[in-house]
Amino acid sequence: MAKEFKSGTVICQSGHKIESLYMIAKGTVRAVYSGGEFFLDKGDIIGLSALQHDSYIFSYIASDDVTVASFPYQEGRLAELLAQKPDFAQLIMKSSFKQIKSVIEEYEYMKYDCDTLYHYLLDSYKEYSSLCERYSISPRLLPDLETIAPLSLEDDIPQWLIDYYENMGTILLHALSSCKVPTHNFINGLLMKSSMDIGNILSICYTMYDYKADIARLLMNENRLDLFDLYTTLLFRIGQDNEDSTAVSAAISRMMLHLESIGSIERSLYEARALEYKKLLADMEANGFDSPRKKPEPAKNTNAIAGSLETILNYSGCEQETAAAFRQQIEEYKRQIDKNATDDVNRKLRLNLTKSFYQVYNAAFQVSLKNPDIPTVVKMFFLFGYVDEELAGKENADYLYSLAEHFPSSPEDHVYTVYEWLKAVYEGRKEPSRNEFDADYTAYLHELKMTGKITAEQERDMATDNSEKVLFEINNMFPLVNKITFGRLTTFCPVFSEHNVLKDLEKSLVSAEEVDNAFDQIRALDFGAYYRETVFSQPEKGVLKEQVNVEILPDIILMPNIGIRGVMWQEIEGKRRTTPARMMLSIFQMEDLPTTLARLTGEFRWEMCKRVQGARWNDLSEPSLTSEYFDYIQFYKKNNALTPEAKDKIKTAMQKAKNNYKEMFVRDYVTWILFEGTGSPRMNKVARNILFSYCPFSKAVREKLKANPLYKEILDRYDIRNAQKIHHMDNLYQKIQKGGFPIPEEIAVQRRFLES
């Protein structure tokens, strides 16, 4: 039966069940997949690649007006069709070889592209470093560059398969044309094999597409933590000093030509960044190569910050040997042009400097406990890791000075600087954090006693000694988390240095208001993110035993560094489930703050569920977020609800997550918040159902999603379950009111929670 499709019409959609094969009688059709496409024309058969997959693995779109002949397809009956239509059998086999050849060409091109892009990234960063050295400027690190390795394919296709299809088409078409025996079963088997091979090759193409996207993000991304920004920042920086900038501007021009051709970079992003650069460059040329960016006012605090290191050392009262070592190490560090160098000399320098830094920090902190009159420069040291005005850059030092006296934190709203946090531990308002072995202070003391390092009496004394508690926090949580939040572990150094400033400090500053706004964005979508279920009972008022939810927002601790990571350090304090989680951020966060906090919220949800479920966190007989998600990932290959493309994406994502189930969930949770919650579906059906079951959207978002058929079934199920809970609450309200009692606040909160 003939069918006609206008140009641009989707003939078959990827993921839809295969019901027919279509022979193209007129026109051209695009076979589209994530990362590429190829074309089919007159005589080609649409749908051959789906024979072994039950559903189409490409979307087929009419490039112009197309006419096709339809052949109903039934699994296991293709051989009969081939036997009945020998001419069609020849045609279908010819088209099959043509299509797999096209897919192999896509695979080979993409593999070459991955290799080219990888070396382009490394060579471009190497050139950037050389240019920095030429101008005696310390090169800035490109975040995540160290995580990119040459393309490695675990299940790559063998070369013989490529050679096989390269020659088999020609050989078979000649051989079968003169064959005297029935060939329909042979052709059927060949079609099934080629369909399976196309699926395998396409799976590898998905992996390579994601690999290219990862490299493209390092070249240009929305956060501006990219190579393009490193180059343009270098140009504007040397422009301030009226130095020759020809080599840098030429390198940027070459880069722009290359970035424009990379499909993994969104066109709108490239055009916006290119336009911004051209405008800044025009202003720069108009100003005689002075920087067009806002020039800072003359430093207001030049005298106050002069000799900062000596001010800090004198205040700390640390041992002369420690002070002398720290002074020498800072001077040596300042002399290094490439402060990120990984040779033994520089690595040892950073390690020694780090050790001295924490010794001085501890000494200064102890002094501050007795003397609340802290010089502003010392506050800069406590809050930002600042030690030297030249190392920080005078403009940065001036900004930090103006910030230090009135830093916008808010301990009463759970947002602490690290100094405020350490004081809270010393004053007994907060207990120390767990150490790197997940042991809290009590467990740590018990371990010391069991190993004979302290006596039972010492254990009892230290358990209530706040000085020992804060020392435990300074020696355990502080150095480790400071390094993790910085993000570049191999080049970490805790002192504030201008070369680590990847973005404008004012724009990357994490204030209490910024944290509150980011959490409000998350809670406006995932309204139950920080609610904990607990038991409420007031028998005298008619409430025997009710499960209610209470919201406990996390404590946020701002570490004194310029970093790119957030850390969800612990989900509760001690053993009580209704205590705040602890999350750490850099005080200057280079990454997007809402995205970082969405990630930490995902980690919190996972860890809190494991805490509640205990040893049965992955036992599906007790349904929970972790058990259902664990089951989904463990058995995704056998899940008939997932399309072949979805399975390929899960496989690739698991490789990126290093087969870590928690990391996989966190990635999905971020997608859930940033995309699904804003009406942009990105997840497969199974993952979406799990996330909606345990992290449902707020009522306002649910109402908006009702128009989307993807959500209808899960929304209907949610409404039924929630209506039952509200009905129970209505009955409880009536019971309490009939007894003449006011509604307890906990019950009222639970009612509002259910209506959220």
ABEGO torsion letter per residue (X at the ends): XBBBBBBGBBABBBGBBBABBBBBABEBBBBBBBGBBBBBBBGBBBGAAAAAAGBBABBBBBABBBBBBBBBBBBGAAAAAAAABAAAAAAAAAAAAAAAAAAAAAAAAAAAAAAAAAAAAAAAAAAAAAAAAAAGBBBBBBBGAAABBBBBBAABBBAAAAAAAAAAAAAAAAAAAABABBAAAAAAAAAAAAAAAAAAAAAAAAAAAAAAAAAAAAABBAAGBBAAAAAAAAAAAAAAAGBBAAAAAAAAAAAAAAAAABAABBAAAAAAAAAAAAAAAAAAAAAGGBBABBBBBBBAAAAAABGAAAAAAAAAGBBAAAAAAAAAAAAAAAABABAABABAAAAAAAAAAAAAAAAAAAAAAAAAAABABBBAAAAAAAAAGBABAAAAEAAAAAAAAAAAABBBBBAAAGBBBAAAAAAAAAAGABBBBBBAAGBBAAAAAAAAAAAGABBAAAAAAAAABAAAAAAAAAAAAAAAAAAAAAGBAAABBABBBAAABABBAAAABBBAAAAAAAAAAAAAABAAAABBBBBBBBAAAGBABBBBBBBBBBBBBBBBBBBABBBBABABBEABAABBBBBBBBABBABBAAAAAAAAAAAAAAAAAAAAAEAAAABAABBBAAAAAAAAAAAAAABAABBAAAAAAAAAAAAAAGGBAAAAAAAAAAAAAAAAAAGBBABBAAAAAAAAAABBBBAAAAAAAAABAAAAAAAAAAAAAAAAAAAAAAAAAAAAAAAGBBBBAAAAAAAAAAAX
